[in-house]
Amino acid sequence: MRHLLSTLDLSRDDAIRILDVAEEMAAVGTREIKKLPALRGRTVVNLFFEDSTRTRISFEAAAKRLSADVINFAAKGSSVSKGESLKDTAQTLEAMGADAVVIRHPSSGAPARLASTDWISSAVVNAGDGTHEHPTQALLDAFTLRRHWARLHGGPSLGGDLAGLRIVIVGDVLHSRVARSNLWLLRTLGAEVTLVAPPTLLPVGAAAWPCAISYDLDDALAQGPDAVMMLRVQGERMNASFFPSTREYSRRWGLDDARLAALDERGFADTVIMHPGPMNRGLEISSGAADSARSTVLEQVSNGVSVRMAVLYLLLSGEQHRGPAN
């Protein structure tokens, strides 16, 4: 694996390999000294052109646990604010000896552009590009689901996929890179996916995607899904009115306390609630649902470090990251 740009590029074997290595990395987090020497001498640059808390800190923690040196680069307060191009910024980092560049960018396709040019020879990891993809978020979600599935069935998660799981993804699919990455990866791993959203928050062409589409959250929940993944309403990306009001959105597509209680009443004890964060409490999800025993939100954050350790390790261990793309 040379770069990680999209979950659409991952085969089933690729995805399971990353998840299996993440299992090994998760064991490191249970030790008194949470560190491995695997990437000693390597340099990982977090190149973030958008604000981020969870993703940037997670990648930083992952790299440091593997003993890599970490450089955090934020566009604000840098030469980018003076008009420096992505090419010039990337080549500056290359000159400083970056082995991997973790990039978040508001423009869809920026990581792929960086990886496909001769600007740098570093491995490139997409940490979120526009409304395109966020592959490591999808991988950590799959990791969380695989562990949940293994606990339910009393078996090991190593080597397993998500065949048979039914996942409902709810909310602002139009602006969500998380939804896209999760859809491709979950389908690759064998899960069934249903997208639930108002028609105005579904992308053009979504009907051709490998999933079911519903506009009724209550109907989707009544089917007893194994997981309900709530998406953040991305108001900062909306330049028009996509729904009448926040109150109306919450009433029709929010996971509120009443819908949470309905899961209990119907006997769906094993249905988990997921959210990539940050959450708009009271809009797409209530505090009761976010903090319930069903919620995997904090588990997802913890698993994110393990998954990103696995990605960096697979990209940077040995010299394979400077070989041909695969």
C-alpha positions as CSV (number, residue, x, y, z in Angstrom):
1,M,0.0,0.0,0.0
2,R,1.6,3.3,-1.1
3,H,-1.1,5.8,-0.2
4,L,-4.5,5.8,1.5
5,L,-6.8,8.1,-0.5
6,S,-10.2,6.4,-0.6
7,T,-11.9,3.4,0.7
8,L,-13.1,2.7,-2.8
9,D,-9.6,1.7,-3.6
10,L,-9.4,-0.9,-0.9
11,S,-10.1,-4.6,-1.6
12,R,-11.7,-6.8,1.0
13,D,-8.3,-8.3,1.8
14,D,-6.7,-4.8,2.0
15,A,-9.4,-3.7,4.5
16,I,-9.2,-6.8,6.6
17,R,-5.4,-6.5,6.8
18,I,-5.6,-3.0,8.1
19,L,-8.2,-3.9,10.6
20,D,-6.2,-6.9,11.8
21,V,-3.1,-4.8,12.2
22,A,-5.2,-2.3,14.1
23,E,-6.1,-5.1,16.6
24,E,-2.5,-5.6,17.3
25,M,-2.0,-1.9,17.7
26,A,-5.0,-1.7,20.1
27,A,-3.1,-4.1,22.4
28,V,-0.3,-1.5,22.7
29,G,-2.8,0.9,24.2
30,T,-3.4,-1.5,27.1
31,R,0.3,-1.5,28.1
32,E,1.8,0.7,30.8
33,I,4.2,2.1,28.2
34,K,2.0,2.8,25.1
35,K,4.9,2.9,22.6
36,L,6.5,0.8,19.8
37,P,9.8,1.5,18.0
38,A,8.4,0.6,14.6
39,L,8.7,4.0,13.0
40,R,11.7,5.4,14.8
41,G,13.5,7.8,12.5
42,R,10.4,8.5,10.3
43,T,8.7,11.8,10.1
44,V,4.9,12.3,9.8
45,V,3.5,15.7,8.8
46,N,-0.1,16.6,9.7
47,L,-1.0,19.0,6.9
48,F,-4.3,20.5,7.9
49,F,-6.0,23.2,5.8
50,E,-9.2,22.8,7.8
51,D,-9.9,23.0,11.5
52,S,-9.8,19.7,13.2
53,T,-9.5,18.3,16.8
54,R,-10.2,14.6,16.8
55,T,-8.6,13.6,13.5
56,R,-5.4,15.7,13.9
57,I,-4.8,14.6,17.6
58,S,-5.6,11.0,16.7
59,F,-3.0,11.0,13.9
60,E,-0.5,12.7,16.1
61,A,-1.0,10.2,18.9
62,A,-0.8,7.3,16.4
63,A,2.5,8.5,15.0
64,K,4.0,9.1,18.4
65,R,3.0,5.7,19.7
66,L,5.0,4.3,16.8
67,S,8.0,6.5,17.8
68,A,7.8,8.7,14.7
69,D,8.6,12.3,14.7
70,V,5.5,14.5,14.2
71,I,5.2,18.0,12.6
72,N,1.9,19.7,12.9
73,F,1.2,22.2,10.1
74,A,-1.9,24.4,10.2
75,A,-2.8,26.6,7.3
76,K,-3.9,29.4,9.5
77,G,-0.8,31.5,10.5
78,S,1.3,29.8,7.8
79,S,2.5,30.9,4.4
80,V,-0.7,29.5,3.0
81,S,-2.5,32.5,4.3
82,K,-0.1,34.6,2.2
83,G,-1.0,32.7,-0.9
84,E,1.5,29.8,-1.0
85,S,0.2,27.0,-3.2
86,L,-0.3,23.4,-2.2
87,K,2.6,22.4,-4.4
88,D,5.1,24.8,-2.7
89,T,3.9,23.8,0.7
90,A,4.2,20.1,-0.1
91,Q,7.7,20.5,-1.6
92,T,8.8,22.5,1.5
93,L,7.7,19.6,3.7
94,E,9.5,17.1,1.3
95,A,12.7,19.1,1.7
96,M,12.4,18.8,5.5
97,G,12.4,15.0,5.1
98,A,8.7,14.1,5.5
99,D,8.1,10.4,5.1
100,A,4.3,10.7,5.2
101,V,1.9,13.6,4.8
102,V,-1.5,13.3,6.4
103,I,-3.6,15.9,4.6
104,R,-7.0,17.5,5.3
105,H,-8.2,19.9,2.7
106,P,-11.4,21.7,1.8
107,S,-11.1,20.8,-1.8
108,S,-12.2,17.4,-2.9
109,G,-9.4,15.6,-4.7
110,A,-6.5,17.5,-3.1
111,P,-4.9,14.4,-1.5
112,A,-5.1,12.5,-4.8
113,R,-3.6,15.4,-6.6
114,L,-0.7,15.4,-4.1
115,A,-0.2,11.7,-4.5
116,S,-0.4,11.6,-8.3
117,T,2.2,14.3,-9.0
118,D,6.0,14.3,-8.7
119,W,5.9,17.1,-6.1
120,I,6.7,14.7,-3.3
121,S,7.8,11.1,-2.8
122,S,6.1,10.8,0.6
123,A,3.2,8.5,1.4
124,V,-0.1,10.5,1.4
125,V,-3.0,9.8,3.8
126,N,-6.3,11.4,3.1
127,A,-7.6,12.8,6.4
128,G,-10.7,14.3,4.8
129,D,-11.1,16.2,1.5
130,G,-14.0,18.4,0.9
131,T,-17.2,16.4,0.6
132,H,-15.3,13.5,-1.0
133,E,-13.9,11.0,1.5
134,H,-12.5,10.4,4.9
135,P,-11.1,6.8,4.7
136,T,-9.6,6.4,8.2
137,Q,-12.9,7.4,9.8
138,A,-14.6,4.6,7.8
139,L,-11.9,2.2,8.9
140,L,-12.3,3.0,12.6
141,D,-16.0,2.7,12.2
142,A,-15.6,-0.7,10.6
143,F,-13.1,-1.7,13.4
144,T,-15.7,-0.7,16.0
145,L,-18.5,-2.6,14.3
146,R,-16.3,-5.7,13.8
147,R,-15.5,-5.8,17.5
148,H,-19.1,-5.3,18.4
149,W,-20.1,-8.1,16.1
150,A,-17.5,-10.4,17.5
151,R,-18.6,-9.7,21.1
152,L,-22.2,-10.5,20.2
153,H,-21.2,-13.9,18.7
154,G,-18.5,-14.8,21.1
155,G,-15.8,-15.2,18.5
156,P,-12.6,-13.5,17.6
157,S,-12.7,-10.4,15.4
158,L,-9.3,-11.1,13.7
159,G,-9.8,-12.0,10.0
160,G,-13.5,-11.3,10.1
161,D,-15.6,-9.1,7.8
162,L,-19.0,-7.4,8.4
163,A,-21.1,-9.8,6.3
164,G,-24.7,-9.9,7.5
165,L,-24.6,-6.6,9.4
166,R,-27.3,-4.0,8.6
167,I,-26.2,-0.4,9.0
168,V,-28.4,2.7,8.8
169,I,-26.6,6.0,8.0
170,V,-28.7,9.0,8.8
171,G,-28.5,12.7,8.0
172,D,-26.6,15.1,5.9
173,V,-25.3,12.6,3.3
174,L,-24.9,15.4,0.7
175,H,-22.0,17.1,2.5
176,S,-20.6,14.1,4.3
177,R,-17.3,12.6,3.3
178,V,-17.8,10.1,6.2
179,A,-21.0,8.7,4.6
180,R,-19.3,8.1,1.3
181,S,-16.2,6.4,2.8
182,N,-18.4,4.3,5.1
183,L,-20.7,3.2,2.3
184,W,-17.9,1.9,0.0
185,L,-16.0,0.2,2.9
186,L,-19.1,-1.4,4.5
187,R,-20.2,-2.8,1.2
188,T,-16.7,-4.1,0.5
189,L,-16.8,-5.9,3.9
190,G,-20.3,-7.4,3.2
191,A,-22.6,-5.2,5.2
192,E,-26.0,-4.0,4.0
193,V,-26.4,-0.2,4.1
194,T,-29.4,2.0,4.1
195,L,-29.1,5.8,3.8
196,V,-31.8,7.9,5.5
197,A,-32.1,11.6,4.8
198,P,-34.4,14.3,3.5
199,P,-34.3,14.3,-0.3
200,T,-32.5,17.6,-0.3
201,L,-29.6,16.2,1.6
202,L,-28.9,13.2,-0.8
203,P,-26.4,13.7,-3.6
204,V,-27.5,13.6,-7.2
205,G,-26.9,10.0,-8.4
206,A,-27.2,8.4,-5.0
207,A,-29.9,6.2,-6.4
208,A,-27.2,4.3,-8.3
209,W,-25.1,3.7,-5.2
210,P,-25.0,0.1,-3.7
211,C,-27.4,0.8,-0.9
212,A,-31.1,1.3,0.0
213,I,-32.4,4.8,0.4
214,S,-35.2,5.8,2.8
215,Y,-36.7,9.2,3.8
216,D,-38.3,7.8,6.9
217,L,-36.1,7.3,10.0
218,D,-38.8,5.6,12.1
219,D,-39.4,3.0,9.3
220,A,-35.6,2.3,9.1
221,L,-35.3,1.9,12.8
222,A,-38.3,-0.5,12.9
223,Q,-36.3,-2.9,10.7
224,G,-33.9,-3.6,13.6
225,P,-30.5,-2.5,12.2
226,D,-27.3,-3.6,13.9
227,A,-26.0,0.0,14.0
228,V,-27.4,3.5,13.5
229,M,-24.7,6.0,12.3
230,M,-25.8,9.6,12.8
231,L,-24.2,12.2,10.6
232,R,-23.4,15.8,11.7
233,V,-25.6,18.5,10.0
234,Q,-22.8,20.5,8.3
235,G,-24.2,24.0,8.5
236,E,-20.9,25.5,7.5
237,R,-21.1,23.9,4.1
238,M,-24.7,24.9,3.4
239,N,-25.2,27.9,1.2
240,A,-29.0,27.4,0.9
241,S,-31.9,26.2,3.0
242,F,-31.9,22.4,2.8
243,F,-34.7,21.9,5.4
244,P,-37.4,24.2,6.8
245,S,-35.9,24.6,10.3
246,T,-33.6,22.8,12.8
247,R,-36.7,21.9,14.8
248,E,-38.3,20.2,11.8
249,Y,-35.0,18.4,11.0
250,S,-34.7,17.1,14.6
251,R,-38.3,16.0,14.6
252,R,-38.1,14.0,11.4
253,W,-34.5,12.8,11.2
254,G,-33.0,13.2,14.6
255,L,-32.2,10.4,17.0
256,D,-34.1,11.7,20.0
257,D,-35.1,10.2,23.3
258,A,-38.4,8.9,21.9
259,R,-36.6,7.0,19.1
260,L,-34.0,5.7,21.6
261,A,-36.8,4.4,23.8
262,A,-38.5,2.8,20.8
263,L,-35.4,0.7,20.2
264,D,-35.7,-0.7,23.7
265,E,-39.5,-1.3,23.4
266,R,-39.0,-3.3,20.2
267,G,-36.3,-5.4,21.8
268,F,-33.4,-4.3,19.7
269,A,-31.0,-4.5,22.6
270,D,-27.9,-5.0,20.4
271,T,-28.4,-2.0,18.1
272,V,-25.5,0.4,18.6
273,I,-25.5,4.2,18.0
274,M,-22.5,5.7,16.2
275,H,-21.4,9.3,15.4
276,P,-18.2,10.5,13.8
277,G,-18.2,13.7,15.9
278,P,-18.4,16.5,16.6
279,M,-22.0,16.2,17.5
280,N,-24.8,18.8,17.3
281,R,-26.6,17.7,20.5
282,G,-30.3,18.3,20.2
283,L,-30.2,18.5,16.4
284,E,-29.2,15.2,14.8
285,I,-28.8,13.4,18.2
286,S,-30.1,13.9,21.7
287,S,-27.9,13.9,24.7
288,G,-29.7,10.8,26.0
289,A,-28.8,8.9,22.8
290,A,-25.3,10.2,22.6
291,D,-24.6,9.2,26.3
292,S,-26.6,6.0,26.3
293,A,-25.1,2.5,26.9
294,R,-25.7,1.9,23.2
295,S,-23.4,4.7,22.1
296,T,-20.0,3.8,20.7
297,V,-18.9,7.5,20.2
298,L,-16.0,7.4,22.7
299,E,-15.0,3.9,21.6
300,Q,-14.8,5.2,18.1
301,V,-12.4,7.9,19.2
302,S,-10.2,5.3,21.0
303,N,-10.3,2.9,18.1
304,G,-9.3,5.8,15.8
305,V,-5.8,5.8,17.3
306,S,-5.3,2.1,16.7
307,V,-6.5,2.2,13.1
308,R,-4.3,5.2,12.3
309,M,-1.4,3.4,13.9
310,A,-2.1,0.5,11.6
311,V,-2.3,2.7,8.5
312,L,0.9,4.6,9.2
313,Y,2.7,1.3,10.0
314,L,1.6,-0.4,6.8
315,L,2.6,2.7,4.7
316,L,5.9,3.4,6.4
317,S,7.4,0.2,7.6
318,G,10.3,-0.8,5.4
319,E,10.9,0.9,2.1
320,Q,7.6,-0.2,0.4
321,H,6.1,3.2,0.6
322,R,8.6,4.5,-2.0
323,G,7.9,1.7,-4.4
324,P,5.3,1.5,-7.2
325,A,1.6,2.1,-6.3
326,N,-0.6,-0.9,-5.6
